[in-house]
């Protein structure tokens, strides 16, 4: 499967050391202002070589839109795009041609297909997420007109973690540091830890938190198309992701139902702890997409332990979730492994690699969330009588 989505669909192609990464977005609503600078800015957030705590690979990651846009607006036709690879060092991977790297996709790709591209992981490389960021940027352009925002940030690196409650932080500060953490002090500690781990030839993982504001009531299906299941599937499709939880998640299992239930209140009440999305229809600028009329909600919840989703359907409150990333599998130190014949050997990786994927994964999480929400918004609209 190289296609994501139901109505808003992204199909991707390319390999890490091939000619280009690219894709086709189908289902983009017509008449949307296509801000190419914004799309490029989203790619710049993901690109390598941003700081001393990311890979030193230097790529401009310049996007080229090939179709589906006329005089600055989407036409409703498929939007094709490519981002050319310009700084491959394929020779750095020659010692991996006949060796399976621990915890990589080398062995599973070889067993499934009988062939694999050993250069940078080929199709399994995190570089493939470029296409997701382009698709996500296009989805964000639509969501913006619907009054929906998607904001992710690094909330944990190793054992250095922020409080779980996202409302304690000014998320506008996320882009003010290399780690993409809204707490300056914690960001400095995280960066120091990543630098230390990098100096040891090792890697480290962490957690990204994502918050979706302005999402209307009614997105998601009651059985097999639950919104949180769709978000979970989207996140778990990202390279290096090992876990997903929404709302209180695993931390809520020790509470009683009387503590966890989100009590409904009137939209006019001042007792709500969660954000008021009741003015959604008034605040959103959907003049260019009048055929995508927004939904409205007339009730709030006093708390939001459910994470904005109940019964698999959005309830109009903030949707928030956490995504766990494992340490990067490529280590710049010797590891035991086997070759393609099963003979024991050792491997020391060469090349340019991230010691921690979290900083560059923040825009990828946002992209997958944006595409999921827009797709389910359009699914809802398609079923309205």
Secondary structure, 3 states (H helix, E strand, C coil): CCEECCCCEEEEEECCCCCEEEEEEECCCCCCECCHHHHHHHHHHHCCCCCCCCCCCCCCCCEEECCCEECCEECCCCEEEEEECCCCCHHHHHHHCCECCCCCCHHHHHHHHCCCCCCCCHHHCHHHHHHHHHHHHHHHHHHHHCCCEEEEEEEEECCEECCCCHHHCCHHHHHHCCCCCCCHHHHHHHHHHHHHHHHCCCCCCEEEEEEEECCCECCCCCCCCCHHHHHHHHHHCCCCEEEEEECCHHHHHHCCHHHHCCCEEECCCCCCCCCCCCCHHHHCCCHHHCCCCCCCCCEEECCCCCCCEECCEEECCCEEEEEEECCCCCCCCEEEEEECCCCEEEEECCCCCCCCCHHHHHHHHHHHHHHHHHHHHHHHHHHCC
